[in-house]
Every structure is written in structure tokens, then in C-alpha cells.
Amino acid sequence: MRHNAVNWAGNGGGGNVGRFGSRNRRKGIPNEPALLAAAAENPGGSVAEIDPTYIDDPNGYVPPEAIRGAWLVDSSGKLTGEYQENPRHGVPQDDFSKLTDPDHWLGWLGDDPATAVRKGIEDSLRAQVADAVVEWVKILETPRFLTGGRRHSEDEQLMLVTRAALAAPFALSVRTTHGRSILLGVFSWAAVNLSPPEVRKDRHWFDLGVGLDWAGERLQGRIYEIDGEDGTAER
């Protein structure tokens, strides 16, 4: 193991013991100043070994797959010599489970909502940087959803969905000619005129460095912004 090519990130509080299951083993404690310093700062916790192949900044967002494993730290801030291997270590993958797992109707996004949202994110990035290539996307929290409709003119028991929107917090890795960047933010999508014969309109918002509460508060207004617009707009 080349420790001079490894990043370390501490996790305090002791709640991380067993974070990767039972695949623990004893290892000789390396004389690595950064590792020992991270341990001292996280008594009773653990220090994650981050693979720099997939991540550059251990203080930013680190996808679970980029963690090789974790050293356990005793209550005095010393390494115990116990190391937990991460069975998920490898190339980071897309994760849209927080979008698709909730029991919320996403029919307005088509047969594959995850693919639709990923494409929306890619299109938003490429509108700003033409050569952007998205390596992976992870939805970090359950999105905020909005759905509006009207009663069917011939059957009051039926509701016709006329507009829908979501705000989904994300982390993603994007490569351009300038290198790789890890981005955090919220992707929002609103669509109106969902019931034929009206002409459907869609709009995307790609907000970096904001939280879900911020985007959620603006979703109600955004879903009505596009009523007077023609076509699809990105920003």
C-alpha cells in the first residue's frame, strides 16, 4: 500500500464501528503521520482510507465506493490495528434509489425516471460546458415532489394530472478537458400541460451549492413560472 498516495478522512463518535460489516482484520499500524493525526482527532471513531483514483478531496463528498476501508480508533485516539475492508470499494456507480424507492407517482418522467433525471442533469451540465462527461450521479435525499391536477369533466372520481415537479439533491462526478470535479447541488424539473391535447412544457434548474430546503421552497413558484413560456429552457 502506497500511503503517500492515500487520503484519510476521520469519522468520530464510535458509531462507525462495523460500518462495512464483519470483514475485519488485524493489520500492522503504518507510521503515516496523516493517518495518526486523523486518528487522534477522532477518538472512539474510525479513519477512512480513501482511494485517490476516484476522489481528489477527502474533505468533500466521498462516494461509498471510493473508501477502501476504515481503521478503528480507540477512546484515546490511537489506532487499534483493526481494519475494516469495504466490500463496495471500486468504481463509483449511479444511485437513484432515493428517487425511485418512495411511493410517489413518477409517470410524468416516462418508463425509466432514473434515466430521465440523469439525462436532464447531463443536458444541464453540457449547456454550460459542452464536453462535460458525467461519470456517476447519486441522489442524496428523497426529493421534494409536487403534483397538481384537475377533476375529470365527465367523472369527478378521476383526477387529471396537469403539472408536476421535483427537486432532487445530488452529488456527481464530471470530467471535462480541465479534469474531474465533484459537484453538489439540487436538480429541479417542472412540467406543465401534462394532460392532452395541451402542449407539454418542461424546464430544468441546476443549482450548485444549495440545499434541498432552499430548492424545495422555490419549487412551488417554479412549477408556475413556465406557464407563459414556449419550449424547454435550461439554466
C-alpha positions as CSV (number, residue, x, y, z in Angstrom):
1,M,0.0,0.0,0.0
2,R,1.5,3.4,-1.0
3,H,0.4,5.6,1.9
4,N,1.8,8.7,0.2
5,A,-1.0,8.3,-2.4
6,V,-3.8,7.8,0.1
7,N,-6.2,10.4,1.6
8,W,-7.6,10.0,5.1
9,A,-10.9,11.1,6.5
10,G,-11.9,10.8,10.1
11,N,-15.3,9.7,11.5
12,G,-15.8,10.4,15.1
13,G,-18.3,9.2,17.7
14,G,-17.8,5.5,17.6
15,G,-21.0,4.9,15.5
16,N,-18.9,3.8,12.6
17,V,-17.7,0.6,14.2
18,G,-18.9,-2.2,11.9
19,R,-19.8,0.2,9.1
20,F,-18.6,-2.2,6.5
21,G,-19.9,-5.4,8.2
22,S,-17.8,-8.1,9.7
23,R,-14.9,-8.2,7.3
24,N,-12.4,-7.0,9.9
25,R,-8.7,-8.0,10.1
26,R,-5.7,-7.0,12.1
27,K,-3.0,-5.0,10.3
28,G,0.3,-3.6,11.2
29,I,-0.2,0.1,12.0
30,P,1.7,2.1,9.4
31,N,3.9,5.0,10.5
32,E,1.9,7.5,8.5
33,P,1.7,11.0,10.1
34,A,-1.6,12.0,8.4
35,L,-3.3,8.7,9.4
36,L,-2.1,9.0,13.0
37,A,-3.2,12.7,13.2
38,A,-6.6,11.8,11.8
39,A,-7.0,9.1,14.4
40,A,-6.0,11.5,17.2
41,E,-8.8,13.8,16.1
42,N,-11.4,11.0,16.1
43,P,-11.3,9.1,19.4
44,G,-13.8,6.3,19.5
45,G,-14.4,6.5,15.8
46,S,-12.7,5.5,12.6
47,V,-10.4,6.8,9.9
48,A,-11.4,6.1,6.3
49,E,-8.8,5.2,3.7
50,I,-9.9,7.0,0.6
51,D,-8.8,5.8,-2.9
52,P,-7.4,8.8,-4.8
53,T,-8.3,7.0,-8.1
54,Y,-11.9,8.1,-7.6
55,I,-11.7,11.2,-5.4
56,D,-9.3,14.1,-5.0
57,D,-10.6,15.9,-1.9
58,P,-11.3,13.8,1.2
59,N,-12.9,16.8,2.8
60,G,-15.6,17.0,0.1
61,Y,-18.2,14.4,-0.9
62,V,-16.8,10.9,-0.9
63,P,-18.9,8.2,-2.6
64,P,-19.0,5.0,-0.6
65,E,-17.2,3.1,-3.3
66,A,-14.2,5.4,-3.1
67,I,-13.5,4.2,0.5
68,R,-11.0,1.3,0.6
69,G,-11.7,0.6,4.3
70,A,-11.5,2.1,7.7
71,W,-9.1,1.9,10.6
72,L,-10.8,1.7,14.0
73,V,-9.7,4.2,16.7
74,D,-9.8,3.6,20.4
75,S,-11.2,6.1,23.0
76,S,-7.8,7.7,23.4
77,G,-7.4,8.5,19.7
78,K,-5.0,5.6,19.0
79,L,-5.4,3.1,16.1
80,T,-6.4,-0.3,17.4
81,G,-4.8,-2.1,14.5
82,E,-8.3,-3.4,13.4
83,Y,-9.1,-2.6,9.8
84,Q,-12.5,-3.0,8.2
85,E,-12.4,-3.6,4.4
86,N,-15.1,-2.1,2.3
87,P,-16.7,-4.7,0.1
88,R,-18.2,-2.0,-2.1
89,H,-14.8,-0.5,-2.9
90,G,-14.4,0.1,-6.7
91,V,-15.7,2.3,-9.4
92,P,-18.5,4.6,-8.1
93,Q,-21.9,3.8,-9.6
94,D,-25.1,5.8,-10.1
95,D,-27.6,5.6,-7.3
96,F,-31.1,6.8,-7.9
97,S,-32.8,4.7,-5.2
98,K,-33.9,7.8,-3.2
99,L,-35.7,9.0,-6.3
100,T,-37.4,5.7,-7.3
101,D,-37.9,3.9,-3.9
102,P,-40.5,6.4,-2.5
103,D,-44.1,5.5,-3.2
104,H,-44.7,8.6,-5.4
105,W,-46.1,8.7,-8.9
106,L,-43.4,9.5,-11.4
107,G,-45.2,8.6,-14.6
108,W,-44.6,12.1,-16.0
109,L,-40.9,11.1,-16.2
110,G,-41.6,8.2,-18.5
111,D,-40.9,4.5,-18.0
112,D,-37.5,5.0,-16.5
113,P,-37.4,8.0,-14.2
114,A,-33.8,7.5,-13.2
115,T,-32.6,7.6,-16.8
116,A,-34.8,10.7,-17.5
117,V,-33.4,12.6,-14.5
118,R,-29.8,11.6,-15.3
119,K,-30.2,12.9,-18.9
120,G,-31.7,16.1,-17.5
121,I,-28.6,16.6,-15.3
122,E,-26.3,15.8,-18.2
123,D,-28.1,18.2,-20.5
124,S,-27.9,20.9,-17.9
125,L,-24.1,20.5,-17.5
126,R,-23.5,20.3,-21.2
127,A,-25.4,23.5,-21.7
128,Q,-22.7,25.2,-19.7
129,V,-19.7,23.0,-20.6
130,A,-20.1,21.3,-24.0
131,D,-17.5,18.5,-23.4
132,A,-18.8,17.6,-19.9
133,V,-19.0,13.8,-19.3
134,V,-20.9,12.7,-16.2
135,E,-19.1,9.7,-14.6
136,W,-21.7,9.0,-11.9
137,V,-24.7,10.6,-10.1
138,K,-26.1,9.9,-6.7
139,I,-29.4,11.3,-5.4
140,L,-28.6,12.0,-1.7
141,E,-32.0,12.5,-0.2
142,T,-35.7,11.8,-1.0
143,P,-36.6,14.6,-3.4
144,R,-39.3,17.1,-2.9
145,F,-42.3,16.3,-5.1
146,L,-45.2,18.5,-6.3
147,T,-48.2,17.2,-8.3
148,G,-51.2,19.3,-9.4
149,G,-54.3,18.4,-11.4
150,R,-58.0,18.9,-12.0
151,R,-61.1,16.8,-11.8
152,H,-62.1,15.0,-15.0
153,S,-65.0,16.8,-16.7
154,E,-67.0,13.6,-17.1
155,D,-66.0,11.7,-13.9
156,E,-65.4,13.6,-10.7
157,Q,-63.7,10.5,-9.2
158,L,-60.9,10.8,-11.7
159,M,-58.1,13.4,-11.3
160,L,-56.1,14.5,-14.4
161,V,-52.5,15.4,-13.6
162,T,-51.8,18.7,-15.2
163,R,-48.4,19.7,-13.7
164,A,-45.6,18.0,-11.7
165,A,-42.2,18.9,-10.3
166,L,-39.3,17.6,-8.3
167,A,-36.2,18.9,-6.6
168,A,-33.5,16.2,-6.2
169,P,-30.3,16.8,-4.2
170,F,-27.3,15.2,-5.9
171,A,-23.6,14.5,-5.8
172,L,-21.9,13.8,-9.1
173,S,-18.5,13.4,-10.8
174,V,-18.0,15.2,-14.1
175,R,-15.0,15.2,-16.4
176,T,-14.1,17.9,-18.8
177,T,-10.9,18.9,-20.6
178,H,-9.9,20.6,-17.4
179,G,-10.1,17.5,-15.3
180,R,-12.6,15.9,-12.9
181,S,-14.9,17.8,-10.4
182,I,-17.2,16.6,-7.7
183,L,-20.3,18.7,-7.7
184,L,-23.1,19.0,-5.1
185,G,-26.4,20.7,-5.5
186,V,-30.1,20.3,-6.4
187,F,-31.6,19.4,-9.8
188,S,-35.1,20.6,-10.2
189,W,-37.6,19.7,-13.0
190,A,-41.0,21.1,-13.6
191,A,-43.5,20.1,-16.3
192,V,-46.9,21.6,-17.1
193,N,-49.7,20.9,-19.6
194,L,-49.4,17.1,-18.9
195,S,-53.0,16.3,-20.0
196,P,-53.6,16.3,-23.8
197,P,-54.4,18.0,-26.0
198,E,-52.3,20.8,-24.5
199,V,-48.7,21.1,-25.5
200,R,-46.4,20.0,-22.7
201,K,-43.7,22.3,-21.4
202,D,-40.6,21.4,-19.3
203,R,-37.9,23.3,-17.6
204,H,-34.8,22.3,-15.6
205,W,-32.9,24.1,-12.9
206,F,-29.3,23.1,-12.0
207,D,-28.4,24.8,-8.7
208,L,-25.0,24.2,-7.3
209,G,-24.1,24.6,-3.6
210,V,-27.6,24.8,-2.4
211,G,-29.7,22.5,-0.1
212,L,-32.9,20.7,-0.5
213,D,-34.8,23.1,1.7
214,W,-33.7,26.1,-0.4
215,A,-34.7,24.4,-3.7
216,G,-37.9,23.0,-2.1
217,E,-39.1,26.4,-1.1
218,R,-38.7,27.6,-4.7
219,L,-40.3,24.6,-6.3
220,Q,-43.9,25.9,-5.8
221,G,-43.1,29.1,-7.7
222,R,-41.1,27.4,-10.4
223,I,-43.8,25.0,-11.3
224,Y,-45.9,28.0,-12.4
225,E,-43.0,30.0,-14.0
226,I,-43.2,28.1,-17.2
227,D,-46.9,28.6,-17.9
228,G,-46.2,31.6,-20.1
229,E,-43.0,30.2,-21.8
230,D,-42.6,28.4,-25.0
231,G,-40.4,25.3,-25.3
232,T,-37.9,24.0,-22.8
233,A,-35.4,26.2,-21.1
234,E,-32.3,25.3,-19.1
235,R,-30.2,27.4,-16.7
